């Protein structure tokens, strides 16, 4: 992966929440040497967030 940091957003009431947490686990166990953080929005359902720089 060409970056050193990954930020994963999940929502407490989203059926896909566990996929986000699993992605964090996979990255941490991989040969990638970056930092991964998960932010969980309490009380929220599925949504899309786009960040452009």
C-alpha positions in Angstrom: 0.0 0.0 0.0 1.4 3.4 -0.9 0.4 5.2 2.3 1.5 5.1 5.9 -1.9 5.8 7.5 -5.4 4.5 7.1 -8.6 5.8 8.8 -11.6 3.5 8.7 -15.1 4.9 9.6 -17.8 2.5 10.8 -21.2 3.1 12.2 -22.5 1.3 15.3 -25.8 0.2 13.7 -24.4 -0.6 10.3 -24.6 -4.2 9.2 -21.1 -3.7 7.5 -19.5 -2.5 10.8 -17.7 -5.8 11.4 -16.1 -5.6 7.9 -14.5 -2.3 8.8 -13.1 -3.8 12.0 -11.9 -6.9 10.1 -10.1 -4.7 7.6 -8.2 -3.1 10.4 -7.2 -6.5 11.7 -6.1 -7.7 8.3 -3.9 -4.6 7.8 -2.3 -4.9 11.2 -1.4 -8.6 10.5 -0.1 -7.9 7.0 3.4 -6.8 6.0 2.2 -3.2 5.7 4.0 -1.1 8.3 1.5 1.8 8.6 -0.9 2.9 11.2 -4.6 2.1 11.0 -7.3 3.7 13.1 -11.1 3.0 13.3 -13.6 5.6 14.3 -17.0 4.2 15.2 -20.0 6.6 15.1 -22.3 5.6 18.0 -26.0 5.4 17.3 -25.6 5.8 13.5 -26.5 3.5 10.6 -24.9 3.1 7.2 -23.6 6.3 5.5 -21.0 7.3 3.0 -18.2 9.7 3.8 -15.9 11.2 1.2 -12.8 13.1 2.0 -10.9 14.9 -0.8 -7.6 16.7 -0.4 
